[in-house]
Amino acid sequence: MISWEEFEKVDIRTGTIIEVAAFPKARNPSWQLKIDFGKDLGIKNSSAQITYHYKKEELLGRQVLAVVNFPPKQIANFFSECLVLGVADLNGEIILLSTETKVENGEQVR
């Protein structure tokens, strides 16, 4: 188990996907995302293995939840600056986590 203090170190925020690009250099099928986390955090990049359930057009404008305080991770020639959150379906494919209604970008999960 982790303590409450340890959990509070994980910074999960809301953001809106503003750009989606193919990522042919990724080992597994992935999208390159640009996500707007509001005025304080700005725009961050993320690589997400979500091509099975989501087409490019469906992702644009979608609000997601992401961990924003991990160090950048290099994936091929791309630096992922946040981890978009999701859960696996019965086939192991990722379903994105999001809010029920739209909220301000950059809001922290509490």
C-alpha positions as CSV (number, residue, x, y, z in Angstrom):
1,M,0.0,0.0,0.0
2,I,1.0,3.6,-0.5
3,S,0.4,6.4,1.9
4,W,-1.8,9.4,1.2
5,E,1.3,11.6,1.0
6,E,2.7,9.3,-1.7
7,F,-0.5,9.5,-3.7
8,E,-0.5,13.3,-3.5
9,K,2.8,13.4,-5.3
10,V,1.1,12.1,-8.5
11,D,-0.1,15.2,-10.4
12,I,-3.1,14.1,-12.5
13,R,-4.7,16.9,-14.6
14,T,-7.3,17.5,-17.2
15,G,-6.2,18.4,-20.7
16,T,-7.7,18.7,-24.2
17,I,-6.1,17.0,-27.2
18,I,-5.4,19.7,-29.7
19,E,-3.3,17.8,-32.2
20,V,-2.9,14.2,-33.3
21,A,-0.2,12.7,-35.6
22,A,0.7,9.3,-36.7
23,F,3.8,7.8,-35.0
24,P,5.3,5.3,-37.5
25,K,8.6,5.0,-35.6
26,A,6.9,3.7,-32.4
27,R,7.3,0.0,-31.7
28,N,3.6,-0.4,-31.2
29,P,0.8,1.4,-33.0
30,S,0.6,4.8,-31.4
31,W,-0.5,8.4,-31.8
32,Q,1.6,11.5,-31.0
33,L,-0.6,13.9,-29.1
34,K,-0.4,17.6,-28.2
35,I,-2.5,18.2,-25.1
36,D,-3.5,21.6,-23.7
37,F,-3.3,21.7,-19.9
38,G,-4.2,25.3,-19.5
39,K,-2.3,28.5,-18.8
40,D,-0.2,27.2,-15.9
41,L,1.1,24.0,-17.5
42,G,0.7,24.8,-21.2
43,I,0.9,22.3,-24.0
44,K,2.6,18.9,-23.5
45,N,3.4,16.0,-25.8
46,S,2.4,12.4,-25.3
47,S,2.7,9.2,-27.1
48,A,-0.3,7.0,-26.6
49,Q,-1.0,3.4,-27.8
50,I,-4.7,4.1,-28.4
51,T,-5.0,3.5,-32.1
52,Y,-7.3,0.5,-31.8
53,H,-10.3,2.4,-30.3
54,Y,-9.6,5.9,-31.5
55,K,-9.3,7.5,-34.9
56,K,-7.4,10.8,-35.2
57,E,-10.6,12.7,-35.8
58,E,-12.2,11.3,-32.7
59,L,-9.4,12.4,-30.5
60,L,-9.2,16.1,-31.5
61,G,-11.0,18.2,-28.9
62,R,-11.4,15.3,-26.5
63,Q,-10.6,16.0,-22.8
64,V,-8.4,13.4,-21.1
65,L,-6.7,12.8,-17.7
66,A,-3.0,12.6,-17.6
67,V,-0.1,12.4,-15.1
68,V,1.9,15.6,-15.8
69,N,4.8,15.3,-13.3
70,F,6.8,12.4,-14.8
71,P,10.1,13.2,-16.4
72,P,10.1,13.3,-20.2
73,K,10.5,9.8,-21.8
74,Q,12.1,9.4,-25.2
75,I,10.2,7.1,-27.5
76,A,12.1,6.8,-30.8
77,N,12.6,10.4,-32.0
78,F,9.8,11.8,-29.8
79,F,9.7,13.0,-26.2
80,S,6.6,12.1,-24.2
81,E,6.0,14.7,-21.4
82,C,2.9,13.3,-19.8
83,L,1.1,9.9,-19.4
84,V,-2.4,9.8,-20.7
85,L,-4.5,7.5,-18.5
86,G,-6.7,4.7,-19.6
87,V,-7.8,1.2,-18.7
88,A,-7.6,-2.0,-20.8
89,D,-10.7,-3.6,-22.3
90,L,-11.1,-7.4,-22.4
91,N,-8.7,-7.6,-25.3
92,G,-6.0,-5.5,-23.6
93,E,-6.7,-2.4,-25.8
94,I,-6.7,1.0,-24.0
95,I,-9.9,3.0,-23.3
96,L,-9.1,6.6,-22.2
97,L,-10.2,8.0,-18.9
98,S,-12.0,11.3,-19.0
99,T,-14.3,13.5,-17.1
100,E,-18.1,13.1,-17.4
101,T,-18.5,16.8,-18.3
102,K,-16.0,19.2,-19.6
103,V,-14.0,21.1,-17.0
104,E,-11.2,23.7,-17.3
105,N,-7.9,22.4,-18.7
106,G,-5.3,21.9,-16.0
107,E,-7.7,21.0,-13.2
108,Q,-6.2,18.6,-10.8
109,V,-7.8,15.3,-9.8
110,R,-8.6,15.3,-6.1
